[in-house]
Amino acid sequence: MDSLIWSSLSWYLVPLLLLLLVLLEQTFYLKKKGTLPGPSLVFPFLGNVVPLVRNPTCFWETQSDLAQTSPLGVSANYIIGKFVVFIRSTDLSHKVFANVRPDAFHLMIHPLGWKFFGDHNVIYKFGQDHKDLRRLLAPNFTPRALSVYVSIQQRIVAEHLARWLRLSNGTPIRLRRLCRDMNLDASQNVFFGPYLSGESKERFNSDYKLFNLGLIKLPIERDQE
């Protein structure tokens, strides 16, 4: 008899519990959002992760447009249990980056960013380790070094533009992948010069594509044996 009662009650308790969780989640989001521009309601538990994955460019452009309507230059959203603040304001961005330290802001880039970039990356270092690595990288970005890069980039861009004209043959063509290939070619020639073989370039291009696909997918970690 008792089991029958509990079975009957569960048909009411489970939906009520789920409804309560949804209400608490919405309340948490709305309380943090306050007057910031952003969605008034979010999909339970998932938030707005579906439009983010389906069309990340459109998602972030929308967030940027919303932030432009705020005097602070920020907008809000909610993604898989995480309250997200998008910052459009340059001044506010500088203040955030100036406070990157263990007891303040951490640069995440991605929920699994340390796997993509490596925990030895400069964006995950603090204090003296961060300063030492920045000091090692600084010579690569002096005016003299940048002037060398510009001449290489100019040559690469001219070569690709000429190739695009031949491919188009006077008709419109899609440029997104072509621009990506041009940027990869320029980066490889700037940082590695003529020392990358054709096979190495193909491997680099393939890995870079997988890297970017990983950044826009759901952040689900899978253990590997």
N, C-alpha and C positions, 0 to 999 in steps of 0.2 A: 504493500500500500504506500509506504514511504517513498519507494523508488518511483512509483507512478506519479506521486505528487511532485517530486523533484523534476521528473521528466516533463511534466506539464508546465512547471514554473520556468524551466530552462528556455522554453519557447518564447517566454516573455522577457526573461532576464538578459539573455544574450543580445537581442536587438536593443534593449534599453542600455546595456553596457556599451555597445558600439556607438549608439547615439550620444551617450555621455562623453565618450572619448572624442567623437567628432566635434561636439560643442566646446569641449575644453581646448581642442586644437585650434578651432576658429577663434576662440577668445584669446588664446596665447598670441596668435598671429595679429589679430586686430589691436591688441594692447601694445605690442611692440611697434606695429606700423604707425599707430597714432594718426597724424595728419599727413604723413608722407604719401605721395602719389604711388599707386600700385593697385593690384586686384583687390576688390572689396571682399570677395570670398575666394577660398582656394579649395581645390579638390582634396577630399579627405586622404590623409596619410601621404599621398604622392605629391601633393602640391601641383606646381606647374612644370614638372619634369618632362611630361609628354611633349608639349610644344618646344621645350628646350632641346630635346633629342631629335625631334622631327625636323626642326628648322632653327638651329642655333643662331644663325645670322639674324633672322627676323626677330627672334626672341630678345636678343641683346639690343637690337635697334629700337624695339618697342620700349625696353627699359630706359634706354638713353633718351628717347622722346619724352617719356614720363618724367625723368629727372630734370629735363629742361624746363618743365612747368613748375618746379619747386624752387623757392628762393635759396635753398641750401644747395641745389644742384644734385640731389640724391633721390632715389626711388626705392621701393621695397618689393619683395616677392618672397615666395616660400617654396622650397624644393626639398622633398623627401625629409621632412622633419627639421629642416634648417631654415632659419630666417635669414634672408639675403638682402643686403643693402648694396645698390648699384650707385657708384659715385661718378658723376659727370664733371663736377667742379675741379678744375686744375689745382686751385689753392688748397682745397680740402684733401685732394690726393697727395699733395706734397706733405701735408701735415701727417697723414697716415703713414707714408713711407718714412718720414723722419722719426717715427716712433716704433719702427720695427726692432723689437728687442724681446728677450725672453719673458719680461714681466709686462709686456704691452701687446702690440700686434705681431702676429706671425704671418708670413707670406705662405699661403697654401697652394695657390695656382690651380690646384685640382685636389679633390678628396684623397686621391692616391698619387698625388704629385711626387712624393719622395720615390715612388717606384719608377715614374717616368723620367724624372730628372736626376735621380740619385741623391742620397742624403749628403753627399759631399759637395753638391752644387752650391754656388755662392748665395743663392736665394734662401738657403736653409742654414746658413752659418751666422754666428753672432760674435760680437766682441772682437778680440785680436785675430781670431781665425778669419773672420770676415774681412778685416782690414788688410791682412797679409795677402789674401787671395785677390782682393781688389787692386792691391799694389802691383801684383804680378800681371794683372790684366790691363792695367792703365796704359803701358806703352803701345798697346794695340789700337788705342783710340786717341792718339795725339794728332794735332793738325797735320803733321808730316805723314803719318800713317794713313789718315783719312784721305789725303790727297792722292795717295797711291791707289787706294780702293776705288776712288771716283773714276780714275782713268780706266781701270779694269772693268768697272761696271758699265761705263759708257760704251766700251767696245762690245761687251756681251749684249747689252740692250740693242745696239745697232744691228748686230748679227741676227738677233731674234726678230726684230721688227721686219727686217728684210725677208726672213723665212715666213713670217705671217702673211706678208704681201703675196708671196709666191703661192702659199696654201689657199689664200682667199680667192685668188684669180678674179678679183672684182666683185665677189659675193660676200655677204656677211658670214662670219664664222664665230664660234664660241671661244672666248678668250680666257676663261677661268683657269682651265688646266694648262693652257699655254703660258699664262702669266706665272703660274706656280713653277713650271719647268724653267722659265727664265730666271726666277728668283733663286731657285736651287743652283742653276748653272753659275749665276753671279756669285753666290755665297761660296761655292766650292772653289771657284777660281781665285776669289779674294783671299781665302784662308789657307788654301792648299796649293795654289798655283798650278803648274802643269804636272804635279806629282801623283794625281789620282788616275788610276787606269780606268778604262771604260767599264770593266766589271765592278770596280769599287764604286763608281758613280751610280751604276744601276742599283747596287745594293743599298747605297745611301738613299737614293730616291725612294726605293721600296720601303725602307725602314722609316723614313720621314713620313710617308703616307700613312703607315700603320700607327705611328706616333700620334699624328693628328686625329686619326679615326678614334684612337683610344681616349683622347682628351674630350671628345664630344659624345662618348657613350656613357651608359649608366655606370656609376662607380661601384661595380661589384667585384670584390676581390676573390680570387680562386686560388686555393692552395695547390702548389705544384710539387709533385714528389721528386 
